[in-house]
Amino acid sequence: MREMLAAFVSRVLWGVAKKPARRVLVASCNYSNDAMFEIKKCDLYLLDEGPPLTAVLTREDGLRYYKMMQVVRRMELKADQLYKQKFIRGFCHLCDGQEACCVGLEAGINPSDHVITSYRAHGVCYTRGLPVRSILAELTGRRGGCAKGKGGSMHMYAKNFYGGNGIVGAQVPLGAGVALACKYMGNNEICLTLYGDGAANQGQIAEAYNMAALWKLPCIFICENNLYGMGTSVERAAASTDYYKRGHFIPGLRVDGMDILCVREATRFAANYCRSGKGPILMELQTYRYHGHSMSDPGISYRSREEIHKVRSKSDPIMLLQDRMVNSKLASVEELKEIDSEVRKEIEDAAQFATTDPEPPVEELGHHLYSSNPPFEVRGANQWIKFKSVS
């Protein structure tokens, strides 16, 4: 009898050991399905009411947001490493610290909506659906990159995502044009048009505001205010740092861009405003980048290490979400650590692919100039060398 009991216990323990650790962990914890949180009130301009002051976060959404922000953070840190190892060349602008912006914006719109952004685009590329390996492979100039290795850091594209644009502020009129197409098609879709505080002083942005307001285009103009345009603080560059009021005749709201729930609720509010036919709206996301402007900028000649450390310790978007989820029993510390481990492995696998995938051959240099066109010859830099363009 004693031997039978021992054998039974052994089989039970062996069965438990075979189960994935996460399943055992989830089964042993009594998690909440959702929780409600108070969020910071948005500053409003030409609006009678704004986004709600509370937000409901489900366990499922919370885990998804957490993983997405961790992926963006780890992907950018890996890009930093690959750049220093000279696998990545040229311009490279990282967005670590601003994860709540790209993930929160995507959480507030539909997959069928449209997004266009500046050269600090890696996070938005991921939230729009591009796999990490295709992003890192594009950064290293490989065939498996999302633009076949010919776009690089500033020129990545996906379905309903129009880049990644290298010219400061140039994407804003383009975004207004995408919004015009949405209105013309009558499909109830909107366009999110992102730009930085450094680009906010450009004349072409004021022109885009004017046309969007005249034609009541479904466009959300989004200023990601990370406090520095390259190495110049907003106070030294702008006569008015109230970027959410810069539309003058366009309503605006200023949002805590370090809180993913604030960003999500504000985006939903702005999206509903645009879909109702009222025209464009302006959002200012107050955020912060941990890296310098680009990889050539150490980021500490115009701001102190203490300033960066203070933001990291008190306002880090991943830390804020983690604390909320753990304190409200939406997740445990152990479960989130397991997600962290999964993300690290995903990033390492993507980096391995990005450094071993072959580069595109020279013969493909002229490919994909047009989306649909018969093959034709393209003259290269040397007029005696010609390439064939294939769509």
C-alpha positions in Angstrom: 0.0 0.0 0.0 2.8 2.4 1.0 4.6 1.6 -2.4 1.4 2.3 -4.4 0.9 5.6 -2.6 4.5 6.6 -3.2 4.1 5.7 -6.9 0.9 7.8 -7.1 2.6 10.8 -5.5 5.6 10.5 -7.9 3.3 10.5 -10.9 1.4 13.6 -9.7 4.7 15.5 -9.0 6.1 14.4 -12.4 2.9 15.7 -14.1 3.2 19.0 -12.4 6.9 19.3 -13.3 5.9 18.8 -17.0 3.5 21.7 -17.0 4.9 25.1 -18.2 5.9 27.2 -15.3 3.6 30.0 -16.3 0.5 27.8 -16.3 1.3 26.6 -12.8 1.9 30.2 -11.7 -1.3 31.4 -13.1 -3.3 28.5 -11.7 -1.9 29.2 -8.2 -2.7 32.9 -8.2 -6.1 34.5 -7.8 -5.9 37.3 -10.3 -8.4 40.1 -10.8 -10.0 40.3 -14.2 -9.8 44.1 -14.3 -9.2 47.2 -12.2 -10.1 50.9 -12.4 -7.5 53.6 -12.0 -7.5 57.3 -11.7 -5.6 59.1 -14.4 -4.2 62.6 -14.7 -6.6 65.2 -16.1 -5.7 66.5 -19.5 -5.2 70.2 -20.1 -7.8 71.3 -22.6 -8.0 74.0 -25.3 -11.2 74.9 -27.1 -12.9 71.9 -25.6 -15.8 71.8 -23.1 -14.9 68.3 -21.9 -12.0 66.0 -22.3 -11.1 62.3 -21.7 -12.4 60.5 -18.6 -10.5 60.8 -15.3 -10.6 57.1 -14.7 -9.6 54.1 -16.9 -10.4 50.4 -16.7 -7.6 48.1 -17.4 -8.3 44.4 -18.0 -5.7 41.8 -17.1 -5.5 40.7 -20.7 -4.9 44.3 -21.9 -2.4 45.0 -19.2 -0.3 42.0 -20.0 -0.3 42.8 -23.7 0.6 46.5 -23.1 3.4 45.4 -20.7 4.9 43.0 -23.2 4.7 45.5 -26.0 6.4 48.2 -24.0 9.1 45.7 -22.9 9.7 44.7 -26.5 10.1 48.3 -27.6 12.5 49.0 -24.7 14.6 45.9 -25.3 14.6 46.3 -29.1 16.0 49.9 -28.7 18.6 48.8 -26.3 19.7 46.1 -28.7 19.8 48.6 -31.5 22.1 50.7 -29.4 24.4 47.7 -28.9 24.3 46.8 -32.6 25.1 50.4 -33.6 28.1 50.4 -31.3 29.3 47.1 -32.8 28.9 48.8 -36.3 26.3 46.4 -37.5 24.0 49.5 -37.9 25.3 52.5 -39.7 24.1 56.0 -40.4 21.3 57.8 -38.6 19.6 55.9 -35.7 17.1 57.6 -33.4 15.9 55.6 -30.4 12.7 56.0 -28.5 13.3 54.2 -25.2 11.5 56.1 -22.5 8.6 57.0 -24.9 7.1 53.5 -25.0 3.7 54.6 -23.5 3.3 56.9 -26.5 3.5 54.3 -29.3 1.7 51.5 -27.4 -1.0 53.8 -26.0 -1.7 55.4 -29.3 -2.2 52.0 -31.0 -4.4 50.9 -28.1 -6.7 53.9 -28.8 -7.3 53.3 -32.6 -8.3 50.6 -35.0 -5.9 48.5 -37.1 -7.6 50.0 -40.2 -6.7 53.6 -39.1 -3.5 55.2 -40.4 -0.3 56.4 -38.8 2.6 58.5 -40.1 5.6 59.6 -37.9 9.0 61.1 -37.9 12.4 59.4 -38.0 12.1 58.2 -34.4 9.9 55.4 -35.7 11.0 52.0 -34.4 8.4 51.8 -31.6 5.6 52.8 -33.9 6.8 50.2 -36.5 6.4 47.5 -33.9 3.0 48.6 -32.6 1.7 48.8 -36.2 2.5 45.1 -36.7 6.0 44.7 -38.0 8.0 41.8 -36.3 11.1 42.7 -34.3 13.3 40.7 -36.6 12.1 42.7 -39.7 12.8 46.0 -37.9 16.3 45.0 -36.7 17.1 43.4 -40.0 16.2 46.7 -41.7 18.4 48.6 -39.3 21.3 46.3 -40.3 20.5 46.6 -44.0 19.6 43.0 -44.6 17.2 41.3 -47.1 14.8 40.3 -44.4 14.2 43.9 -43.4 10.8 45.4 -43.7 12.0 47.6 -46.6 14.3 44.8 -48.0 17.3 46.4 -46.3 17.2 49.6 -48.4 15.3 51.9 -46.0 17.2 51.8 -42.8 16.2 53.4 -39.5 14.2 56.3 -40.9 12.3 54.6 -43.7 10.2 51.6 -42.6 6.7 50.9 -43.7 3.8 48.5 -42.9 0.1 48.2 -43.7 -1.5 51.6 -43.0 1.8 52.9 -41.7 3.6 55.4 -43.9 7.0 55.8 -42.2 9.4 56.8 -40.8 10.3 60.2 -42.6 13.8 61.6 -42.6 12.9 65.3 -43.2 12.0 67.2 -40.1 8.2 67.9 -40.1 7.7 66.8 -43.7 5.4 63.9 -42.6 2.8 66.4 -41.2 1.4 67.6 -44.6 1.5 64.0 -45.8 -0.6 63.0 -42.8 -3.1 65.6 -43.6 -3.2 64.2 -47.1 -3.8 60.7 -45.8 -6.7 62.1 -43.7 -8.0 63.8 -46.9 -8.1 60.4 -48.5 -9.9 58.9 -45.5 -12.6 61.6 -45.8 -12.8 61.2 -49.6 -13.3 57.5 -49.3 -15.9 57.9 -46.6 -14.6 54.9 -44.7 -14.7 56.4 -41.1 -11.0 56.0 -40.8 -8.6 58.6 -39.3 -4.9 59.4 -39.5 -2.5 59.9 -36.6 0.2 62.4 -37.6 3.1 62.4 -35.3 6.0 65.0 -35.0 8.3 66.2 -32.3 8.6 69.5 -30.4 11.6 70.4 -32.5 9.5 70.2 -35.7 6.5 72.1 -34.1 7.9 75.5 -35.1 7.9 74.8 -38.8 5.7 76.7 -41.3 4.6 73.6 -43.1 2.9 72.3 -40.0 0.9 75.6 -39.7 -0.1 75.2 -43.3 -1.3 71.6 -42.6 -3.3 72.8 -39.7 -5.0 75.4 -41.8 -6.0 73.0 -44.6 -7.1 70.3 -42.2 -9.3 72.8 -40.4 -10.8 74.2 -43.6 -11.7 70.8 -44.9 -12.5 69.2 -41.5 -10.1 66.4 -42.1 -10.1 63.4 -39.7 -6.6 64.0 -38.5 -5.1 63.8 -35.0 -2.0 66.0 -35.0 0.3 64.6 -32.2 3.3 66.4 -30.9 5.6 64.1 -28.9 7.1 66.7 -26.6 10.2 65.0 -25.1 11.5 68.4 -23.9 14.5 68.6 -26.3 14.7 69.3 -30.0 18.1 67.7 -30.7 20.2 69.4 -28.0 18.0 72.5 -27.5 15.4 72.6 -24.6 11.9 73.6 -25.5 12.2 76.8 -23.4 15.1 78.0 -25.6 13.5 77.1 -28.9 9.8 78.0 -28.6 8.1 81.3 -27.6 5.2 79.2 -26.4 5.7 75.7 -25.1 1.9 75.0 -25.0 2.1 72.9 -28.1 -1.5 71.7 -27.7 -2.6 75.3 -28.3 -0.5 75.8 -31.4 -3.5 74.9 -33.7 -5.1 78.2 -32.7 -8.4 77.4 -34.4 -8.0 73.6 -33.7 -9.0 72.1 -30.3 -6.2 70.5 -28.4 -5.3 68.6 -25.2 -2.1 68.0 -23.3 -1.6 64.5 -22.1 0.7 62.7 -19.7 2.7 60.7 -22.3 4.4 58.6 -19.6 1.2 56.9 -18.6 -0.1 54.4 -21.1 -3.7 54.7 -19.8 -3.7 58.5 -20.1 -2.5 58.1 -23.7 -5.0 55.4 -24.6 -8.0 57.3 -23.2 -6.9 60.6 -24.8 -6.4 58.9 -28.1 -9.9 57.3 -27.9 -11.4 60.7 -27.1 -9.5 62.3 -30.0 -10.4 59.5 -32.4 -14.1 59.8 -31.6 -13.9 63.6 -32.1 -12.5 63.1 -35.6 -14.8 60.3 -36.6 -17.8 62.5 -35.6 -17.0 64.9 -38.5 -15.8 67.8 -36.3 -12.5 68.0 -38.1 -8.9 67.8 -36.7 -7.7 67.8 -33.1 -4.3 68.3 -31.6 -2.6 66.2 -28.9 0.6 67.1 -27.0 2.2 64.0 -25.3 4.5 65.1 -22.6 7.2 62.4 -22.6 11.0 61.9 -22.3 13.7 60.0 -24.2 16.4 58.3 -22.3 18.9 58.2 -25.2 20.3 61.3 -26.9 18.6 62.7 -30.0 20.4 60.1 -32.1 23.3 57.7 -31.6 25.8 60.4 -32.3 24.4 62.4 -29.3 25.5 61.2 -25.8 22.6 63.1 -24.4 24.3 64.6 -21.4 25.9 67.8 -22.7 22.6 69.7 -22.4 20.9 67.8 -19.6 22.3 66.2 -16.4 22.6 62.6 -15.6 20.6 63.4 -12.5 17.7 64.7 -14.6 17.6 61.4 -16.6 17.9 59.3 -13.4 15.0 61.3 -11.8 12.7 60.6 -14.7 13.7 56.9 -14.8 13.0 56.4 -11.1 9.8 58.3 -10.8 8.0 58.4 -14.2 9.2 55.3 -16.2 6.2 54.2 -18.2 6.9 50.4 -17.8 7.5 50.8 -14.1 4.2 52.7 -13.7 2.2 50.0 -15.5 4.0 47.2 -13.6 3.2 48.8 -10.2 -0.4 49.3 -11.1 -0.8 45.7 -12.2 0.9 44.2 -9.2 -0.8 46.4 -6.7 -4.3 45.7 -8.1 -3.6 41.9 -8.5 -3.8 41.9 -12.3 -0.4 40.2 -12.3 2.4 39.0 -10.1 6.0 40.1 -10.1 7.0 36.6 -11.0 4.7 36.5 -14.0 6.0 39.8 -15.3 9.5 38.6 -14.9 8.7 35.6 -17.0 7.4 38.0 -19.7 10.7 39.9 -19.4 12.6 36.6 -20.0 10.5 35.8 -23.1 11.0 39.2 -24.5 14.8 39.0 -24.0 14.9 35.7 -25.9 12.7 37.2 -28.7 15.1 40.2 -29.1 18.2 38.0 -29.0 16.8 35.7 -31.7 15.9 38.7 -33.8 19.3 40.2 -33.4 20.9 36.9 -34.5 18.8 37.0 -37.6 19.6 40.7 -38.3 23.3 40.0 -38.2 23.4 36.8 -40.2 20.8 37.4 -42.9 22.4 38.3 -46.2 22.6 41.8 -47.5 20.5 42.6 -50.7 22.5 42.0 -53.9 23.5 45.1 -56.0 21.3 43.8 -58.8 18.2 44.6 -56.6 19.2 48.3 -56.1 16.7 49.5 -58.6 13.8 47.2 -57.5 10.5 48.5 -56.1 10.7 52.1 -57.4 7.0 51.7 -58.2 4.3 49.5 -56.7 3.1 48.3 -60.1 5.1 48.8 -63.3 6.7 46.7 -66.1 10.4 46.1 -65.6 12.6 49.0 -66.9 16.3 50.1 -66.7 17.5 52.6 -64.2 20.8 54.4 -64.5 23.1 54.2 -61.5 25.5 56.7 -60.1 27.8 55.7 -63.0 26.0 56.3 -66.2 27.5 53.2 -67.8 26.0 50.9 -65.1 22.3 50.2 -65.4 20.0 48.3 -63.0 16.7 46.7 -63.8 13.7 47.9 -61.8 11.1 45.2 -60.9 8.0 46.1 -58.9 
